[in-house]
């Protein structure tokens, strides 16, 4: 029997925590199935269920936004201006993954990728076309 302990925050998520009493688990016939590790030393079962329904649905918000005619025109221009940059950086220059961790370091690495892209554009503008 699991009892409701309360609503808690764990690892950035919020959810409900349930726990059994030690006496409930001592003679339980499902003990071997319930405790996968340390079945001899485990004292009680704890269950944490994350709340998922309360957060915003970004995909649905974007779908509603793009359905508006004025936003559709704006987004179609973005597809022609911004997306080729990402395509060039990932496909042509093969800069398709970040090798550093933390937001600050990834930001620096992204800025370096953008510099490589811009240097390529400058080079192409300065070197005459051989054809």
N, C-alpha and C positions, 0 to 999 in steps of 0.2 A: 504494500500500500504506500503510494507516494503522497506526501502532503505538500500543499502549497506553502512555500517559504516566503515568497514576496517577489516583487518586480525589481530586477537588478540590472546594473550596467556591467558588462563583461567584455573586455577587448574591443571597446568602441561600439558594441551592439547592446541593445536593450532587450530584455526578455523576462520570462517568468522562470523561477527556480523552484524545483520540486525535490523533496528529499524524503527518504524513508527513515524510520527509527532503527537503531542498531538491533533491537530485539526482533524487528520484522524480518531481517535478513539472516539471522543466525540459523534458524531451522527451516528456511524456505527451500522447497523442492526445485525451484528454478535458479538457485544460486549459481550453479556452473554455467548456465546460459546467460545470466544477467551480468556477471563479472567475468570479463574475458581475460583479464590479467590479475594476478595476485588474489586468486579466489580464497586462499587460506587467510591472508592478512586483511583483506578488505572488510570494512565494518558496516558500511551503509551505501545505498545507491543514491546518486544525485543525478538529476536530469535538468538540463537547461534548454528551454525552447525560445528561440529568437523570434521577436516580433518582426514580421516582414511587410505587413499590409499598410503601415502608417506612412512610409516614406513616399517621396514624389516619384512619379513614373515619367522619367525624362524622355523615353521613346514616344510615349503618347503625347506629351507636350510638344515635341518637335513635329510630330505628324500633324497636329492641329495647327501649328504655326505655318508649316509649309503649304497647307491647304488654302491659305489666304492668297489671293491673286497678287497683291503687291509684294508679299514676301517671296512668292514663287519666282517672280522676276528678279528680285534681289539675289536669291539663292542661286539662280541659274547663272548670273554674272559671276558669283563666287566660284562656281564650278569651272569657269573658264579662266579665272585669274589665280586662284589659290591652289586648286587641286593639281595643276601641272607642276607646281613647285614640289609638292609632296611626292609626286610620281617621279620627278627627276632625282630627288634626293634618295628615294628608296630603291628605285629600279636601276637607274643609270649609274649612280654613284655607289650603289650597294651599301648605303648607310641605313640599314633597316633594323637596327637594334641598339639599345643603349647598353653600354658595358659598365656604367657606374651606378652607384646607389645614392640615395637621398635626393630630394627635390632640387637642392641647390646645385649638386654636381650634374644631374641630368639636364638642368637648365643650361649650364655651361656647355655641356656636350651638344645640346640642340643648337645653341648659338654658333658653335664651331661648324656644325653641319650647314647652317644657313650661310656662314661666311664662305665655305667651300662652294656652295651653289652660286653665290654672288660673284666670287672670283671667276668662276666658269663663265658667267654671263658677261663680265667685263672682258675676259679674254676673247670670247666670241665676237664681241663688238669691235675689238681692236685689230684682230687678225682678219685680213681679207679672205673672202670665200674663194677656195681654189677652183670652183666650178664656173 
